[in-house]
């Protein structure tokens, strides 16, 4: 996980997980719509998982 991705996930979480697939983008978008903090946490968890 690069520093750029961490900063991007804090600013706009769905954009940070764009290369992880449609499911990840959908989950993070729903979490971000529910609240900014859950979206950031979801994006960081998805970015931290090994591929």
Number of C-alpha atoms within 10 A of each C-alpha: 10 8 8 10 17 17 12 17 22 18 13 17 27 23 15 23 24 14 10 12 9 11 11 18 20 14 16 29 22 15 20 20 12 11 11 16 14 17 23 23 17 22 29 20 10 18 20 11 8 6 6
